[in-house]
Amino acid sequence: QVQLVESGGGLVQAGGSLRLSCTASGRAFNINTMGWYRQAPGKQRELVARITTGGSTTYADSVKGRFTISRDNSKNTAYLQMSGLKPADTAVYYCSADVVDVLTTKYRNYWGQGTQVTVSS
């Protein structure tokens, strides 16, 4: 079993910045792709950004040039640096990780509990 714990959300004014962190913990696992998703009220959950073990990144068009995803494999942690925040970025942000159990070699996708990001105008 793997747990993902997010932190760093909060309230910020438009144009401001926030940095989200997501740390995975558990026993005998390897993490492949990690990603950040968000869900605004009344909307579907959408991909914000994801990063592979090797550092290849993918971004939603709406955040390109403003958000940066990174990871520290030694700490099993992914980060999302958000700059130039807009009210439209207001949502619950969720961390996701594709994990392989070292002992069973089984693949599973895990999600964090979510962290609220609110951008005021």
Accessible surface in RSA format (square Angstrom, percent):
REM  Atomic radii and reference values for relative SASA: ProtOr
REM  Chains: A
REM  Algorithm: Lee & Richards
REM  Probe-radius: 1.40
REM  Slices: 20
REM RES _ NUM      All-atoms   Total-Side   Main-Chain    Non-polar    All polar
REM                ABS   REL    ABS   REL    ABS   REL    ABS   REL    ABS   REL
RES GLN A   1   133.01  74.4  92.87  67.9  40.14  95.6  39.10  83.2  93.90  71.2
RES VAL A   2     9.26   6.1   3.88   3.5   5.38  13.0   3.88   3.4   5.38  14.6
RES GLN A   3    84.51  47.3  80.56  58.9   3.96   9.4  50.07 106.6  34.44  26.1
RES LEU A   4    10.34   5.8   0.02   0.0  10.33  26.0   0.02   0.0  10.33  27.8
RES VAL A   5    89.11  58.6  85.42  77.3   3.68   8.9  85.42  74.2   3.68  10.0
RES GLU A   6     8.46   4.9   0.00   0.0   8.46  20.1   0.00   0.0   8.46   6.9
RES SER A   7    61.22  51.7  56.46  75.4   4.75  10.9  41.19  87.7  20.02  28.1
RES GLY A   8    36.87  45.5   0.00   N/A  36.87  45.5  24.05  66.0  12.82  28.7
RES GLY A   9    29.39  36.2   0.00   N/A  29.39  36.2   2.61   7.2  26.78  60.0
RES GLY A  10    30.17  37.2   0.00   N/A  30.17  37.2  29.90  82.1   0.27   0.6
RES LEU A  11   131.37  73.2 100.07  71.6  31.30  78.7 100.07  70.3  31.30  84.2
RES VAL A  12    24.91  16.4  19.69  17.8   5.23  12.6  24.91  21.6   0.00   0.0
RES GLN A  13   136.67  76.4 134.26  98.1   2.41   5.7  36.56  77.8 100.11  75.9
RES ALA A  14    50.88  46.8  27.65  42.7  23.22  52.8  27.98  39.4  22.90  60.7
RES GLY A  15    55.04  67.9   0.00   N/A  55.04  67.9  29.47  80.9  25.57  57.3
RES GLY A  16    22.05  27.2   0.00   N/A  22.05  27.2  21.35  58.6   0.70   1.6
RES SER A  17    60.30  51.0  41.05  54.8  19.25  44.3  23.54  50.1  36.76  51.5
RES LEU A  18    34.36  19.1  29.35  21.0   5.01  12.6  34.36  24.1   0.00   0.0
RES ARG A  19   128.42  53.9 114.96  58.6  13.46  32.1  33.75  46.1  94.67  57.4
RES LEU A  20     0.00   0.0   0.00   0.0   0.00   0.0   0.00   0.0   0.00   0.0
RES SER A  21    26.72  22.6  26.61  35.5   0.11   0.3  12.30  26.2  14.41  20.2
RES CYS A  22     0.00   0.0   0.00   0.0   0.00   0.0   0.00   0.0   0.00   0.0
RES THR A  23    58.37  41.5  57.27  58.1   1.10   2.6  40.76  54.7  17.61  26.6
RES ALA A  24     4.65   4.3   0.00   0.0   4.65  10.6   0.00   0.0   4.65  12.3
RES SER A  25    55.03  46.5  51.04  68.1   3.99   9.2  41.51  88.4  13.52  18.9
RES GLY A  26    43.79  54.0   0.00   N/A  43.79  54.0  13.33  36.6  30.46  68.2
RES ARG A  27   176.53  74.1 166.50  84.9  10.04  23.9  77.49 105.9  99.05  60.0
RES ALA A  28    37.86  34.8  14.35  22.1  23.51  53.5  27.42  38.6  10.44  27.7
RES PHE A  29    30.45  15.2  11.71   7.3  18.74  48.8  11.71   7.1  18.74  53.6
RES ASN A  30    88.30  60.9  85.26  82.4   3.03   7.3  19.33  46.5  68.97  66.7
RES ILE A  31    15.45   8.8   3.10   2.3  12.34  29.8   3.10   2.2  12.34  33.5
RES ASN A  32    63.71  43.9  63.71  61.6   0.00   0.0  16.94  40.8  46.78  45.2
RES THR A  33    33.11  23.5  31.48  31.9   1.63   3.9  11.52  15.5  21.59  32.6
RES MET A  34     1.18   0.6   0.99   0.7   0.19   0.5   0.19   0.2   0.99   1.3
RES GLY A  35     3.54   4.4   0.00   N/A   3.54   4.4   1.78   4.9   1.76   3.9
RES TRP A  36     0.07   0.0   0.07   0.0   0.00   0.0   0.03   0.0   0.05   0.1
RES TYR A  37    49.84  23.3  49.84  28.4   0.00   0.0  21.98  16.5  27.86  34.3
RES ARG A  38    16.53   6.9  16.38   8.3   0.15   0.4   2.63   3.6  13.90   8.4
RES GLN A  39    64.26  35.9  60.00  43.8   4.26  10.1  10.85  23.1  53.41  40.5
RES ALA A  40    22.41  20.6  18.79  29.0   3.62   8.2  19.29  27.2   3.13   8.3
RES PRO A  41   122.68  89.4  94.22  85.9  28.47 103.5 106.68  88.1  16.01  99.5
RES GLY A  42    92.50 114.1   0.00   N/A  92.50 114.1  45.74 125.5  46.76 104.7
RES LYS A  43   145.02  70.7 132.96  81.6  12.05  28.7  83.35  75.0  61.66  65.7
RES GLN A  44   161.28  90.2 147.98 108.1  13.30  31.7  52.85 112.5 108.42  82.2
RES ARG A  45    93.79  39.4  68.46  34.9  25.33  60.3  23.98  32.8  69.80  42.3
RES GLU A  46    80.67  46.3  74.99  56.7   5.68  13.5  29.54  57.1  51.13  41.7
RES LEU A  47    43.16  24.0  33.14  23.7  10.01  25.2  33.14  23.3  10.01  27.0
RES VAL A  48     0.72   0.5   0.41   0.4   0.30   0.7   0.72   0.6   0.00   0.0
RES ALA A  49     0.00   0.0   0.00   0.0   0.00   0.0   0.00   0.0   0.00   0.0
RES ARG A  50    95.99  40.3  95.80  48.8   0.20   0.5  15.75  21.5  80.24  48.6
RES ILE A  51     8.82   5.0   8.73   6.5   0.09   0.2   8.82   6.4   0.00   0.0
RES THR A  52    52.34  37.2  52.31  53.0   0.03   0.1  49.13  66.0   3.22   4.9
RES THR A  53    70.88  50.4  61.18  62.0   9.70  23.1  57.72  77.5  13.16  19.9
RES GLY A  54    78.69  97.0   0.00   N/A  78.69  97.0  40.20 110.3  38.50  86.2
RES GLY A  55    38.53  47.5   0.00   N/A  38.53  47.5  20.84  57.2  17.69  39.6
RES SER A  56    76.59  64.7  65.09  86.9  11.50  26.5  35.53  75.7  41.07  57.5
RES THR A  57    62.35  44.3  32.70  33.2  29.65  70.7  10.43  14.0  51.92  78.5
RES THR A  58    59.63  42.4  55.11  55.9   4.52  10.8  35.70  48.0  23.93  36.2
RES TYR A  59    47.96  22.4  36.20  20.6  11.76  30.6  29.54  22.2  18.43  22.7
RES ALA A  60    24.81  22.8  15.65  24.2   9.16  20.8  24.81  34.9   0.00   0.0
RES ASP A  61   120.21  84.2  97.64  97.2  22.57  53.4  37.64  88.6  82.57  82.3
RES SER A  62    63.95  54.0  42.23  56.4  21.72  50.0  51.26 109.2  12.69  17.8
RES VAL A  63     0.22   0.1   0.22   0.2   0.00   0.0   0.22   0.2   0.00   0.0
RES LYS A  64   121.55  59.3 101.29  62.1  20.26  48.2  57.39  51.7  64.16  68.3
RES GLY A  65    86.86 107.1   0.00   N/A  86.86 107.1  43.50 119.4  43.36  97.1
RES ARG A  66    42.18  17.7  33.27  17.0   8.92  21.2  33.58  45.9   8.61   5.2
RES PHE A  67     5.89   2.9   0.00   0.0   5.89  15.3   0.00   0.0   5.89  16.9
RES THR A  68    76.38  54.3  75.44  76.5   0.94   2.2  45.00  60.4  31.38  47.4
RES ILE A  69     5.65   3.2   0.00   0.0   5.65  13.6   0.00   0.0   5.65  15.3
RES SER A  70    47.51  40.2  46.61  62.2   0.91   2.1  34.33  73.1  13.18  18.5
RES ARG A  71    39.81  16.7  11.86   6.0  27.95  66.5   6.60   9.0  33.21  20.1
RES ASP A  72    42.45  29.7  37.86  37.7   4.59  10.9  14.50  34.1  27.95  27.9
RES ASN A  73    76.31  52.6  57.79  55.8  18.52  44.6  32.75  78.8  43.56  42.1
RES SER A  74   104.79  88.5  59.75  79.7  45.04 103.7  59.25 126.2  45.54  63.8
RES LYS A  75   130.33  63.6 116.17  71.3  14.16  33.7  72.42  65.2  57.91  61.7
RES ASN A  76    52.62  36.3  51.16  49.4   1.47   3.5   1.71   4.1  50.92  49.2
RES THR A  77     9.00   6.4   8.08   8.2   0.93   2.2   4.11   5.5   4.89   7.4
RES ALA A  78     0.32   0.3   0.32   0.5   0.00   0.0   0.32   0.4   0.00   0.0
RES TYR A  79    33.95  15.9  33.95  19.3   0.00   0.0  17.07  12.8  16.88  20.8
RES LEU A  80     0.00   0.0   0.00   0.0   0.00   0.0   0.00   0.0   0.00   0.0
RES GLN A  81    67.97  38.0  67.70  49.5   0.27   0.7  36.68  78.1  31.29  23.7
RES MET A  82     0.00   0.0   0.00   0.0   0.00   0.0   0.00   0.0   0.00   0.0
RES SER A  83    43.09  36.4  42.99  57.4   0.10   0.2  27.75  59.1  15.34  21.5
RES GLY A  84    32.34  39.9   0.00   N/A  32.34  39.9  25.26  69.3   7.08  15.9
RES LEU A  85     2.10   1.2   0.00   0.0   2.10   5.3   0.00   0.0   2.10   5.7
RES LYS A  86   102.65  50.1 102.24  62.7   0.41   1.0  55.11  49.6  47.54  50.6
RES PRO A  87    63.45  46.2  55.39  50.5   8.05  29.3  55.76  46.0   7.68  47.7
RES ALA A  88    87.27  80.2  56.10  86.6  31.17  70.9  69.30  97.6  17.97  47.6
RES ASP A  89     1.63   1.1   1.63   1.6   0.00   0.0   0.00   0.0   1.63   1.6
RES THR A  90    35.99  25.6  32.45  32.9   3.54   8.4  30.61  41.1   5.38   8.1
RES ALA A  91     1.66   1.5   1.05   1.6   0.61   1.4   1.66   2.3   0.00   0.0
RES VAL A  92    41.54  27.3  41.38  37.5   0.16   0.4  41.38  36.0   0.16   0.4
RES TYR A  93     0.00   0.0   0.00   0.0   0.00   0.0   0.00   0.0   0.00   0.0
RES TYR A  94    36.81  17.2  36.81  20.9   0.00   0.0   9.34   7.0  27.47  33.9
RES CYS A  95     0.02   0.0   0.02   0.0   0.00   0.0   0.00   0.0   0.02   0.0
RES SER A  96     7.31   6.2   7.31   9.8   0.00   0.0   0.96   2.0   6.36   8.9
RES ALA A  97     0.32   0.3   0.00   0.0   0.32   0.7   0.32   0.4   0.00   0.0
RES ASP A  98    32.47  22.7  32.40  32.2   0.07   0.2   1.41   3.3  31.06  31.0
RES VAL A  99     4.44   2.9   3.90   3.5   0.54   1.3   3.90   3.4   0.54   1.5
RES VAL A 100    39.38  25.9  39.38  35.6   0.00   0.0  39.38  34.2   0.00   0.0
RES ASP A 101    44.52  31.2  43.17  43.0   1.35   3.2  12.09  28.4  32.43  32.3
RES VAL A 102    73.53  48.4  56.11  50.8  17.42  42.0  60.37  52.5  13.16  35.7
RES LEU A 103   121.33  67.6  89.25  63.9  32.08  80.6  92.32  64.8  29.01  78.1
RES THR A 104    74.47  53.0  53.92  54.7  20.55  49.0  59.49  79.9  14.99  22.7
RES THR A 105   107.21  76.3  88.60  89.8  18.61  44.4  64.28  86.3  42.93  64.9
RES LYS A 106   149.66  73.0 142.86  87.7   6.79  16.2  90.24  81.2  59.41  63.3
RES TYR A 107   134.74  62.9 108.99  62.0  25.75  67.0  87.47  65.7  47.27  58.3
RES ARG A 108   124.74  52.4 121.13  61.7   3.61   8.6  45.34  62.0  79.40  48.1
RES ASN A 109    54.53  37.6  38.27  37.0  16.26  39.2  23.20  55.8  31.32  30.3
RES TYR A 110    24.71  11.5  22.36  12.7   2.36   6.1  12.48   9.4  12.23  15.1
RES TRP A 111   104.35  41.9  77.49  37.5  26.86  63.1  62.40  33.3  41.95  68.1
RES GLY A 112     9.21  11.4   0.00   N/A   9.21  11.4   1.74   4.8   7.47  16.7
RES GLN A 113   118.49  66.3  85.47  62.5  33.02  78.6  73.30 156.0  45.19  34.3
RES GLY A 114    13.07  16.1   0.00   N/A  13.07  16.1   0.30   0.8  12.76  28.6
RES THR A 115    19.31  13.7  14.82  15.0   4.49  10.7   7.52  10.1  11.79  17.8
RES GLN A 116    86.65  48.5  78.44  57.3   8.20  19.5  50.22 106.9  36.43  27.6
RES VAL A 117     0.00   0.0   0.00   0.0   0.00   0.0   0.00   0.0   0.00   0.0
RES THR A 118    46.20  32.9  46.20  46.8   0.00   0.0  35.59  47.8  10.61  16.0
RES VAL A 119     7.01   4.6   0.00   0.0   7.01  16.9   0.00   0.0   7.01  19.0
RES SER A 120    41.94  35.4  35.45  47.3   6.49  14.9  35.51  75.6   6.43   9.0
RES SER A 121   129.90 109.8  68.77  91.8  61.13 140.8  56.01 119.3  73.89 103.5
END  Absolute sums over single chains surface
CHAIN  1 A     6430.6       4883.9       1546.6       3425.2       3005.4
END  Absolute sums over all chains
TOTAL          6430.6       4883.9       1546.6       3425.2       3005.4
